[in-house]
Amino acid sequence: MGDVLRHEQCWAKTTEDGKPGISVRDHCLNVGCVAEALLALLPPQLQILIPPSAATLAALHDIGKVSPGFQSKCEAWLIKHNLLDCALKEGWRLREPDHAKVSQCTTQEMLKAPPLRGWAAIVGAHHGKLKGQLLPEPWDDERRKLAGELIAQFGPLPDQPAEDAVLWLTAGLITVADWIGSDEHRFPNEQWSIEERRRRAHDALLGIGWNRVAVRSSLLFPQLFPTLAANSLQSATGDAINRPGVYVIEGPMGYGKTEAALAATYRLMAAGHADGFYFGLPTQVTSNRIHERVQPFVDRICTDSGPVRLAHSASWLMDTAPPLRLRAASPDTDASDHVRAGRSWFASSKRALLAPFGVGTIDQALLGIVAANHFFVRQFGLAGKVLVLDEVHTYDLYTSTLIGSLVKRLRELQCSVIILSATLTEQRRRELLGLADGQPLNAAYPLVSGVASSLIEHTCEPPPSKTIQIRSVTGALPMEEAMGRAGRGDCVLWIRNTVDEAQETYRALQSVNFQGGPSIALLHSRFPFFRREQLETDWMNRLGKNSTNRPTGCVLVSTQVAEQSVDIDADLLITDLAPTDMLLQRIGRLWRHERGNRPCSQPEVWIQMPTLDDDQLRAASERELRQALGKSARVYAPYVLLRSLQQWRGRETITLPGDIRTILEATYADPAADEPPAWRELREQLEKQKDKMARQALNATTIWNNPALPDEEGVQTRYSSYPMAQLLLARQISRVDAHSVRLDLLNGDTVTASDRDWNFDAAKAFEAAKAIHRNLTRVPRWAVSAFLSNLPGWLTNHVYQSTAVGLLRADGSIRAVKGNSDMGLSYQADEGVRIHRDRLKQPPKQDDEYFD
């Protein structure tokens, strides 16, 4: 190649009209300068971890574009340099097309020593996934010449191997630098001095709000939370958490664990031990609610605070600006995927992990420890921060195993981890803190414990006791009684374990209500996003702490969305049987706040129990036990339900918080010697399932051996036997032209959706995508499996997950777009999407249930 063309003439990205644009050399210099600027803004503890050569590695990321397989992708470039015939004769299009792989190979050859190959691997992974090995490609001399220029500018290559944590931290920096350095507005195709490139890199980071946070010093708890005085738990947290480590804050529901964790986070930041935080919660609902509480806190602790970013799969709908102007470097799939990833990181939920302050689902953090695309960008974003994990008891063993791996990695990345829970067993606390089985632990409750250089345990005074009356209900659901209590002014919360059961209960309550009777509402996951948002906002406000429009009697029927980290204050709770820790969480919604005018004299919970008595349960077969437990046995492990049933049936009261530790440990203690055979069979099934989950979780974290998995919330981070899909609901869809359709959506929005690339009109495409997502609802995949093939381009261009499209008719039925056939689904604004099993085109093979 040296006699024909120089590396300076090789293109890195094409223009909108398909002509060669910015050169490989210029793009590599730009990205190296961005990496330098990023390194300068990292906190000192991370600057020590990352080698100075990280900027050099970032600059080298695209040297593989100096190769025949890549350069031949632009025919205009071949014509410009009279290389069409040469490319044809030498078979350039048959050479390796993946430039990242060529970059990795060239870097590896320059590093020489096998122990240093990890550095080459992270250069090749900048599109989000590891590359395989590759033999040297032609034009190596020109690639080495370019590499020499970059090394001379940014410094020598690493000469020492690194641990995985440092490798992936550096990989995250490389990818983020590439995305920022690819923004055409800030880095157009211009020739600049290196000083100008560095200035532009600095300005680019400022332009996207990437800067160190300035935290006010010496703030006390009343200054952090002006309306609160620190309680015993919050004071104990302040005494315990004063240096980096892993900590567990245990306290009853509503006792201020969130404020305790935030105050501890502030102290760690003010002392220079962290440069931000990410608050991870189990669900989108809980994330949205905590997000509202965290922003005022950040405003108080920072001298110049920015917005707290929200991170979950729907939070990008709140963005007001279209994403960075990134275009695919070439017309191949890999380039398009890389652009989509970069665009999504800077215009969506994921950006919260890069921002100084983020709140969202724990899944967004857990995707940093599994072999998902761009997992290392998440590690880079979390490094040096405080990670607060709320409601950790709620996760199955699969997710719990991932949490353990994530905590270990984050400690390697100089993070502190604060874990909040009302209902941890001693064994689970031991696992989270990484303690040996034999080490004694304090059994006090509430308790703040942790491991920094050694074990720390601080006890504190519990809040005033609250005694809840318990009523066991068997047989028919108490519809008339529930309505009677609501009619007398009680705010009743009724939690069912599945969506179908919640809808059935709602319809039954409506049938026994009377004109002018109490309000009845339904809340679950099978509403379109916009409608669920309306319902959540309405009912969280009406039943919240400071509500000014609390109903005089109502029944809110819900699934697990109202179970935890949600400020609902009910007078009476009716609930399906659930594991003890879940029941305690549900009971935490009872009499949550002080009110002087309760319509009832005491807090009360009614628990729906199996119809079989204790003797019948001991004599029942495994199949009969599952039938007795009903649909709940498809949501929770039947054995855990039986052990929970033992603790709750026949119990007349429970006193909180005094009984929490005792009833939890009794539920999960070793089984009795005379355990019935069918119970033992269910326990053995559970143990096998738990072992399978743990093995699968550990396997998902073996980064070097796994192919890159989809970067989707919940897909890699939760164990589910019930795959989900999405359903887009529209009132009408009409063709505009060959590339576009007009969508009249359920919420009243009308947008035009195109199958063209977003960059033809990014702002309109962004608004169309937001409108489409607001009208999506989650449904079991089996319910729409017949409608998930041959999806139109306008849909797949705006929605990445499996999505069916339905047209809503006036009678509430949902029809397929093609053929106008009945989808076996219906929708009502108060009930959500209902599945009619007898009308499904492809009925499920088993009695699947989805819950949320």
N, C-alpha and C positions, 0 to 999 in steps of 0.2 A: 504493500500500500504506500510505502514511503515515496516511491517514484511517481505515484499517481495522485495521492491526496494526503493532506495533513489532518491531524486530529482537530485542529482549529476549525476546519471546514465541516465537521460532522454536526448534524442537527440533534438537538435534544427533544424539542417539541415542535409540532407543526402549528401553523396558523389556522384560523377558522376556515380558510378556503383550501386547506390541504397542502400548503407550501411550507418549506422548511423555515422554522422560526429560530428561537434562541439556540445558540450552539451548546454542545456538551460542556466545553470549557467554561463558558460564562455561567451556565446553570450550576456547575459544580462549585465554582468560586462563590456564587451567591449563597448556596446552601452551606458551604463551609463557614461563611461569615455569619449566617444566622445561628449556626451551632455555637460559634464563639460567643455570640451575644447571649444565647440561652445559658451557656456555661457560666457566664459572668453573673447571671441573675440567680443561680442556684444557691441555696444556703450553704454555709461553710462545710457542714458535715457531709453534704453530697459532693461538693467540689473535691473533698478528700477521696471519696470513693471512685469518682470517674477520672480516668487518666486524661492528661492534657491532650493526648492524641485523639480524643473523641472528635474534635473538629476536623481533623484530617480524615478520619474514617467517614464522617458525614460527607465531606467533599468528594470522597472516592465512590460514593454510592452509585453514581451513574456512569462511571468510566466504561462500563460494559456496553454502553450505547455506541462506543467506537468499535463497531463490529459489523460485518456484512449482513448478518441476520436481522439486525435492527435497522441499519441505514436503508436497506432495501424496502422497508415498509412505506417510504415516501417516494412515489414515482417522480414527483416534481423535482426532488433533489437529484435523483439519478439522471434525469434529463438535463438539469442545469450543469452537471459535471460530465456529461457525455459518457455515462457509465451504464446505460441500459444494456448494451451488448455484452459488456464485461460481466455485469451481474448475471445475465442469462447464461453465458458460457461457464462461468465459475460456480453457478448454482447458489448464489447468495441467499435466495429465498429458502433454500433447504438447510441453511446453517441454523445454529441455535438462535431462536427469536427472543428468548428471555434475557434481556440485558442484565437483570439483577443477578442471574446465574453467572454471566460472564464477568460481572464486577466481582463477585465472590471468588471466582477462579483466579482472576488476575491478582487480587489482593492476597489470596492464599499463597500463590507462587512467590510474591514479594516477601511475605512473612517467613517462608521457608520452614521454620521449626514446627513440627506437628502440634506441640502443645499450644501454639498460638492460633490454631485454625478457628477457634471460637470467635476471634475478632473478625475473620473473614466471613464467617457464617452470619454475623449480625449485619454486615454490610449488604449481603445478599438478601436479607430478610426485610428490607425496608418497605416492601409492598405488603407486609403483614404476615408472611409465612416463610418458613425455612425452605431453602432450596437444596436439591440433591447435588451430588458431585458432578463435575464436568471436566472433560479434557480441554486443554488449551485451544482457543479459537484463533483464526487468522487475525492479523493486524495487532498482534500483541506488542510489537515495538512501539506503535503509536499510543497504545493505551499506557505503556510504561512511561513514555515521554510525558504524557498528560499527568500521570501519577507523580512523576518527579517534580513537575511544576507545583502541584498541589502540596506535596510534602515540603517543598522549599518554602511555601507560603504559610502553611499551618503547623508544621512541625513533623518530627519523625513518627513512624508507625510504632505501635506498642511493642515492647521487647520482653514483656512478662505475661504469662497466662493469667486469667481472672476467674473468680468464682461466678457461678451462674447469675447470682443477683446483680453483680456489676456488669456482666455482659448484657443482660436484658435491660438494665437501666440505661446503658449506652445505646442499645438498639432503639429504645423509645426516643431518646434525644435525636438520633439520626432521622427517624421517620418524621417526627414533628418538625425538625429543621427543613426537611424536604418539602413538606406540605406548605409551610410558611414561605419558603424560598421559591415555590412554584406559583405563588399568587401573581398573576399577570399585571395587576394594577400597580403593585409595589415593585415588581421586578420585570419590567418589559424587556424586549429584545434591544438592549442598548449596550454600548461599550463604555465601561467605567473603570476608573482607577480602583485599586483595592480599598483605598480610604473611602471612596464614595460608596462602594458596596457595603462596607462596614457601617457607614452612617445610615444607609437605607435599611440594613438589617436591624439596627437599633430602633429606627423609626417604625419598622414593621411590628416589632414586639410591643412598642408603646401603643400602636394603633389598634391592636387586638386586646389591649388591657393586660399585657404580660409584664408585671413588675412586682417587686418585693412589697410586701404589705408592711406598713408602719403601724405598730400596735402601741396604744397608750400604756403607760406604765403605772403600776401600783394601784390599780383599780380594786376596790373591795366588792364583796358580794352585793351589797345594796346599790352600788353604782352599776353593776352588771345587770341587775334585775330590780329596778326601782320600786316595784310594787310588792316585793317579797323580802322577808327576813329569813336568813339561812336557818333551816331546820337541822336537826341532829345529823341526818344522813349527809346533808350538803356540807356541814362543818367537818365531818369525818373524812369526806372525800378531799376537802382542801388539805387536811393534815396528811393524808396518805399519798396523794398524787402530786409529786413535786419534782420528778425526774423521769426520763424516758423509761418505759416498761410496758408490761401487759397488766391490765387491771380489770377487776370485776366489781361492779356496783350492784348489790342485791337489795331490793326494797319493795314494799308492797305497791300495788297499782295506785297511781296518783300521788306518790310521795315525793315527786320532784327529782327523779333520777336524771331527766333531761337537763335541768338547770345545773345539777351537780356536775354532770359530764362537761357541759359547756364552760362552767367556771374553771374546772380543772384544765380544759383545753386552753383557755385564755392564759392561765398561769404558765403552762408549758411554752406557749408562744412568746409571752412576755419575757421569759427567761432565756429565750433563744434556742429552745429545744425543738421547735417546730415552726413551720412557715405557713401553716394553714390547716384546714381540717376537711374531712369528708364524713358525713353523718349517714350511715346506711341503715335502712329499715326494711321490714319484710315485704311491704306492698306499696303500690303507687298511692293508695289513699293515705296511708300513714306518712309517706314521704311528702305529699302535698301539704298535710297539716303541720308537720314539723317545720317545713320550709317557711311557712308563714311566721313561725315563732323565732326562727333563727335570724332572719334578716335584721330585725331591730337590735338583736344582740351584737351582730357584726358592726352595725352602725355605731354602737356605743364603744366598742373596743378599738376601732380603727380611726386614725386621723383622716384618712381619705379612702373610705371603703367603697367598694363597688358592689354590684348585685351578687347575691348568693345564688349560684347556678343550681337548677333542679335537674336531677339525673334519673330518668327512667325512660322506658321505650316510648312514652307519649309526651314527655316534657318539652320536646322540641316544638310542640304546637304553640308554646307560649313565646317563641322567638318572634321578633318583629322585623328582622332584617334577613335578606337572603344570604346564603353561605358565600364563602370566598369564591372568587371567579377562578376556578380550576378547570382545565380542560384535559382530556386524555391526550397523552403525548403522541399516540399513534392509534390507528383504528382497531387494535386488537382488544380482546376481552380483558386481559390482565391490566392494561392501561386504563380501561374504563372503570374496572373495579377499584383501582388505586385512587382514581379521582373521586369516585363515590365515597370511598372511605374517608378521604381527606375532607371532603365537603361535609360529610355527616359529623365528623369530629368537631368542626368549627361552627356548626349550625344546629347542634342537637344536644341530646342528653349527655353524650359522652364528654362534651366540653367541660362539664362540671368537674371531671376528674383532673383536668388540666388547670382549671381556675383555682385561686387560693382557697375559696370556700365553696363547698358543694353539699347538697342534700339529695338523697335519692334512694333507690333500692339497693340492697346489699349485692344483688346480682351484678350491678355495674362494677363493683369492686372485685367480686369473685371471678369475673371474666378475665381478670388479670393473672389468675393462677392456673387456668386451664388452657389447653392447646387451642385457643380460639384465635382468629385473625386479630392481629395487633394487640395481643395480650400484653406485650411489653410496653405499649404506649400507656396502658393503664398503670402498670408498675411505675413508670416514669412519672405519671401524674400524681400518684399517691406518695411517692418517696418523700421522706422528710416531713410528713404531715402527721396529724393525729387522726386516727380512724376510730370513730365511735360506732359501735354496732348495737342496735337496740333490739329487744325481744328475741334474743338468741335462742331461747328455749323452743321457739316455734319451728325449727328446721328439722327435717329428717336426717338420718345418718349420712346420706349422700352429701347434702349441703353442709352438715356439721363437719364432715371430714375435710371438705374444701375450706371451710373456715379455719380449721387447724393449720392447713398448709399455707393459707394466705397470711395468717398471723405470723408464722415462722418467717416467711419471706419478707414481710414488712418490717420485722425487727431487724433483719439484715440490711434493710434500706433506711435505717435510722428513724423509723416511725414509732410512735406510741399507739397502743390499742386500748381503748376503754370499752368494756362490754357491759351492757345494761340488761338486767332481767329481774322479773318479780318471782320467777318460779324455776330456779335451777336446782337440780339435785347435786349432792356433794360430789358424786362421780363426774358429772359434767363440768362442774367448776374446776375440779382437779385437772381434767383434760385440757380445758381452755388455758389454764395457767402453766401447763406443761410440767406438772408435779408427779412424783412417783406415787404408786398406789399405796404404799405403806405410810406415807407422811401424814401425820394427824392434822386435821383442819378444825378451825373454830366453827361450831354449829350455831352461833348466834345469828339472829335475824332481826333487823337489817344488818348488813355487813359490807364493808369495803375491803377487798383483798387484792393483792397484786404481787408481781414478781418483777423487781428491778435487778439489783444485785443479789437480793435475798427475798424471802417471803415476807410480805407485809399484810397485817390484818388489823383493821380498826373497827371496833364495834360502835354502835350508836343506839340511841333511844328510839323505840318504835313509836309510831303515831298512836293516837287514842284508839282503843279497840272498837271494833264494829261487829256486832253479832247479826248474822243473816239467818232468817228462818228458811228451812229447806222442806219442800214438799215433793215427794216422789209421786209421779203421775203414771199410771198404766192404762192401757186401753185407749179409748177415743180421746182425741185432742180436745182440750177444754175451751172450745170456741166461745160458747155463751158466757162462761165465767170470765174469760179474758176481756170480752166486750163489756161485761158488767163492770169490771174494775176500771176500764177506760172510761166508761160512762160516768163513773163516780169521780173522775178527774185524774186517775193514775196515768202516767206516761209509761207504757208497756213496751219493752224491747223483747222481741221473739226471734231467737236465733235458730235457724235450721241448718243442717249439715250439707245439703245439696240445693242447687238452684231449683230443680224440679219440685222438691218438697216445699221450698219457700214460696214458689208460685202457687202450689196447691193450697197452702195455708192462707195466702193472701186472698185467693178466690173464695175460700170457705168463709173467711171473716167478712168479706164483702156481702156474702149471701145472707149473713145473720145481722148485718148492720141495719140501721133504720134511718129514715130521712132526718137530717139534722144531727145524726149521731157523731161519735168521735172520728177523728181523722184516722185513716188507715193508709199506710204507704209500704212500698216494697223497695229493697235495695240489694242488688247483687251484681255480678260481673257481666251479665248477658244483656246489658243495655248498650246502645251506641255510646261512644266516648262523650259526646256533648250532653246527652241525656243523663248519663251517670254522674257527670260533673255537676249538673243542675241539682240532681237529687241529693248528692253528697253535701253540697254547699248548703242547701236548704235545711236538711235534717241535722247536720252537725251544728248549724247555727241555732236552730230551734231547741235542740236538746243540749246545747253546750253550757259552759259555766256562766257566762254573762248574758245569756239570752234574754232579750226583752219581749220576745213573742213566743214563750214556751206555751205549748198547747194546754188547754184544760181537758186533759184526757186524749190519748192517742194510742195506736198500736203501730210500731215500726217493725215490720218483718224483714229480716236480713239474713244473709249468710255470714261467713267468717269475716267479711269486710268490716264489721262493726265490733270485732272481737278484741282488738288491742291497739294501743297507741292512738286511739280515737277518743276525743273528749265528748262522749255521750253520757248523759246522766239520766238514768232510768229509775222509776219508782218500783217497778216489778219486772223481773226477768223470767222469761220462759225459754227453756233451751232443750235441745236434744242432748242425749248422753254423749259425752266427748271425753277424751283423756283428761285426767285430773288437772294438768297444767293449763289446758284450754278452758276447762270449767272455771278455774280460778280467774283466768283472764276475763271471761265473760262476766263473772260476778263483780269484777272490778268496775263494771259500768253501773253498778247499783249504788245509789246514794253517793255518788262520786264527789259531790260538793255540798257544802253547808247550805241548807235552805230552811227558812223559818216557817214555810207554809206547805209542807208536804200533805197531800191528800190521804196518805196512809200512815199508820203509826210505826211501822218498822220495815226495813228492807227484806225482801222475800224473793226466793228463786224456786221455780217449779221445774223439775227435771223429768223429762219424758224417759221412762224406763221400759225395758223389755217386759212383755206380759208374763214370761216364765218366772216362777218364784225361785228362791235359792236352791231348793232341792231339785227342781226340774233342770235348772242350769247345770248342776253338778252331774246329773244323769244324762244330759243331752249329748248327742253325737256332734262331731265337728260341723257337719252340714246344718244340723238343727240350731246350733249356736249362731251360725252366720245368719240364718233366717230370722232368728229372734232379734238379732241386732239390727236387721234391716239394712237400708241403704247406707247407714253410717259405717257399716263394716267394709264398704268399698272406699270410704274416705280415710278412716283410721284403722290401724291394726286391730283385728278382733280381740286378740289377747290383751292388748292394753285397755281396750274398752271393758273387758271383763274384770281386769284388776281394778280399774277405776270404779266400776259398778260396785265392787266389794266395799269400797271406802265410802261411797255416797248413799247407797240404798240403806234405808233405816236410820240414817243420820238426820236428826231434827234441826240442828243448828251448826254453823261453823263460825268461828270467831277469827277475824282478820286484824292484824297479821299473825297473831299467835299460833294459829293452827296450820299455817302455810307449809312450814318446813316439815312438820310431822306427817301431814297427809300426803305430801309429795313423796317423801322417802318410803312411806308404807306402800304406795302404789307401785313403785319401781324396785322394791326390795326383792331379794331372792325368793323364789316360790316356796310354798309350803311343801312339806314332804308328802302330804296326802292329796296333792293336786290331782283333780280328775283327769283321766286319760285324754279326753278330747281337748281339755285346756292345755295339757302338755303337748299335744299335737299342734295346736295353734301357736304355742310358744316356740316350738322347734321350727315351724314355718317362718315365724318372725325372725328368729336368729339367723336362719339361712338367708332371708331377704336382707337383713341388716349387713350380713357379711358380703352379700352380692353388691349392695350399695357402696359399702366402704371400698371394695376392690375396684369398682367402676370409677369411683371418685378419684382414687389414687392413680388409676390408669389415665384418667383425663388430665392429670397434672404432669404426665411424663412428656414434656415438651419436645425433647429431641427425637422421640420415637413415633409420635403421632402426626398424622396429617392435620393441617390447619382446619379447624371446625368453624361453622358459621358464628359470627359475632352477634348473637341474638340473646336478648335478656330472657332468662328462664330456660332456654333450650339446653345449655351446657351446665347450668348451675342448680337446677332443680331436678329431682328424680320424679318422673311421671310416667305412669302406664297409660295415660289418656292424652294422646297428642291433640293439640289445639290448632284451629285455623281461624281465619277472620272472615267476616261477612260484611260486605259493603252494601248499605241500603240506600236506594235512590227511588225517587218517584217517577222519574222519566230519564231516559238516555236517548239522545238523538245525534245523528252523524252531522258534523260540520263540514269536514272535508276528508281527504284520504288519510290524513294523519291525526285528526282531532275529533272528539265528541263533546257534546254539551251535556252536563250532568245537573239535573235538578235534584238536589240531595234532600235527605229527610229533615234536616234542621232548617231548611229554607234557603241555603246557599245555592247559587248557580255558578258553575265554573266551567271552563273549557280545559280539557285534559288532552295532552298530545303525546304521541309516541316518539317525538323528536328529543334530541339531547336538550337538557335543561338550559344550556348556555345560549340557545337561540333567544330565550327570554326568561332569564333566571327568576326575576321577581314574580312574573305570572305563574311560572311553574311551581315556585315555592308556595304561593298562595293556594294553588290548586291542590298541592300535596297536603297542605294543612287542612283544607276543607274536606278532602277525601278521608283523611285519618280521623277527623272529628265524627264521621259517620260510620266508622267501623265498629263492629262488636265482635267479641270473642265467642266462639262456639266450639263444641267438640268436633274434631275433624271428621268423625264418622257421619256426623249429621249433614255435612256438605261435600263429602268425598266425591259424589257423582258430578260435582260442578267445579272441580279444581283443575281440570285439564284444558289446554288450548286457551289460556287466558289472553285477553287482548293486550297489545303493546302499551296502550295508554294507561292500563292498570299496573302492569309490571314496572313501568317507568316511574311510578309514584309510590308503590307499595312493594316491599321486598318479601314479606312473609306470604305463605299460602293464603290466597284470598278468593272467595267466591263472591259473585255479584247477584243481588236480588232486587226485584222491583216490587215496591209495596203497593198493594191495591187498596181501594176504599174500604173493603171489608176486613182489612188487616192481614190478609193472606200475602205470602211472599212468593212471587213467580220468578222463574228463571228468565234471564235475558234472551237466551236462545230457545226458541220453541214455545215460550210462554207457559212452560209446564209448571205444575205445582211442586214447590221445593219441599213440602212437608213441614214448613215453618210458618209462623205468624208473628206479628208484632203489634203491641199496643203500648202507648206511651207510659202507662202506669205499671205494666207487667213485664216489659222487655220482650226479647225474642223467646218464643215458646216452641218447643220441638214436639211435633205430632208424630209419634213413632209409627202409627198405622198408615201414615201417608208418605213416609220417606221413600225415595226412589231406591235407595240401597239401605235397608234396615240394618242396624248394628248386629254383629254376630253375637254379642253378649250384652248384658244389661249395664252398659257403661254409664257412669255418672261423672259429671264435672262439678267441682265446687270452687268457690272463691270467697 
